[in-house]
Amino acid sequence: MPILEVKGLTKRFGGLLAVNNVDLSVEAGEIFAMIGPNGAGKTTLFNLVAGLYKPTSGQIFFNGRSVYPVREFWRTYSPPIAAYYTVADAVRRGVGLGPLPLGLKPHAVTTLGVARTFQNIRLFSYMTAVENVMVGEHPRMHAQVWDALLNTPFARNEERRVRDRAMELMRFVGLERYADQYARNLAYGFQRRLEIARALATEPKLLMLDEPAAGFNPQEKAELMQLIQAIRSRGITVFLIEHDMKVVMEVSERIVVLDYGEKIAEGPPQKVRTNPRVIEAYLGKSA
Amino acid sequence: MKRPSGQRQPGFLERARSFELRGWGAAGRARNVPYLLLGIALILFPILDSDSSQVNVAADAGHWILLALGLNIVVGYAGLLDLGYAAFFAIGSYAFAILASGQFHIHISFWILLPVSAFIAALFGVLLGAPTLRLRGDYLAIVTLGFGEIVPRVFRNATPITGGVNGIVGIDQPRLPPILGWDGKFGFNPVPYYYLILAILILSIFLINNLRNSRLGRAWMAIREDEVAASATGINTVTTKLLAFALGASFSGFAGTYYASKLFLVVPESFSFQAVSVVVLVMVVLGGMGNMRGVIVGAILIYTIQTYLLIQLPGWIDSATAALNIDWLTKLDLGHYAQQSNYLIFGLILVGIMLLRPQGLIPSAQRKVELELGTSEDSLAELQGQV
């Protein structure tokens, strides 16, 4: 069963059709890559899945369920709003308009098990590296406001546990020496790794990496590929956007190619590589 | 708090250290000795001050510190620029004034109303927070500024409830059971008020320090640093921001209750933008946003400048010119000008301090680490142990 399934996904920004009727599915446990020229709509598609944008139309299924299931409304929105959405959704389905094209908020998507990194690194600059990772554990922590205020034994134990787990993740990405450095003081490559660690801290089933190898030298790229393999061997599905063909061809099992918001090819690396439409998108039409 | 005696036992030291991270074992380390001494000095202060006039000033300064600490949650931790903080202070004050005065002949105990008015202020914090959630930076500042202006105006015009321009007079005083020859009545004596605000402040510092080091504090800082990333990391930005508004406001509810009961009266004019909101914001920014010690120092400094320096300055200038005894200088009457240009001098002092210390008097630990590039684990522990 696909862990992520996107059906007829469309996003329009005014006159610009950023993502046009894209279908794709990511199988559980695979490393899936999305490539395409600049402005093809790759990051927009990521943002749609992550809940940062609402789709103009189309549906996103996670683990076979719609990313907008009724139960999630009730869990993440206040009762009157959830009731409104539930009724509106039912009415739309009743008159044949399909389900409400409405995204969950990003934090709700994250709690469903989808974590992501950003193309332009977005760390919490003035927090230490380990604190950055601890923020990732936030949705799975249970300390309430009064626990925080009174620093109850429960809160203390949870903090200790979370810090230990965060340190474990720091070791996993090879940053344990820099745990107490401020994120903004880390070297560029380390910042990328830290972002991955923070995403992993949310315990995702699907990890979406937006150009993780951007700006890396060959050595760093090789290390990144190892890291991606290690993440997959933890049972996490990896969905990445990447420009570097060497990385994409080596690490991914399946590739989807986007151009001008449309899907132009999908398949294993060898097949995609020789696809005339892909070559055309990247190199232009031969005269 | 005394030094734990069983330090040689294995495991205990570690426990004590982990407590220190949270600001519990204040006496556990040599570097905390200055704080202990400060605490003793603060407790002994009223005994040494024979006519209690300085104690009165200190007791008045207390609620400003409390306000600055509360605003620091919203501005310093969560990064939400709030220009209407006076509104919550006003709401806290009026909540107490209405429920403990002759206005409606309701006389609920101060000790009950202290948390109640904090809760009411927190409620209004949520009410203000809710419509501003989509706003950031300048836009948020403008909306909160509006709210800060609306609330005192409502109090001024809702005459049947709030007494209008005249405010509410004859507010109840706190009462304690008689102890040690003291009848337990607060009255006009500033000494019990001093101890009261000291206790409230210590409690507030303890609570806010816990908040800062908690899951919630981390979420606030994450939102301050990058809201999109925080949201993508699973933080519900809506509830987290509302909690910042609510908890920040609740401390001004404490301050309002204290202020109203000490002053005996509340009038709408004392909650204006320039009298409260700006002053508290200046305390926070000038002291060092996000750092509790900085904010406390900032509050004390600004309060001293406002209530002591600016008032005494004309007199000093007069006596200085008189001492110099230069005819044309005496004729200039500089003291009079100084009195008239009170706000100008205040502004110049602020500009001067900001030019000298743009990062605040005591910048938050994060800035310090950035400057010193402290990397060892211990340095972080130390930084986090600090208030």
Interface residues (C-beta under 8 A of the other chain):
Chain A: A50 L52 T76 K105 P106 H107 T110 T111 A115 R116 F118 R122 L123 F124 S125 Y126 M127 T128 E131 M134 V135 G136 H138 P139 R140 M141 A143 V145 D147 A148 L149 L150 N151 A155 R156 E158 E159 R160 V162 A179 D180 Q181 Y182 R184 N185 R198 A199 A201 T202
Chain B: S18 R22 W24 L207 N210 L211 N213 S214 R215 L216 G217 R218 A219 M221 A222 E225 D226 V228 A229 A230 S231 A232 T233 G234 I235 N236 T237 L243 L247 Q366 R367 V369 E370 L373 G374 T375 S376 E377 S379 L380
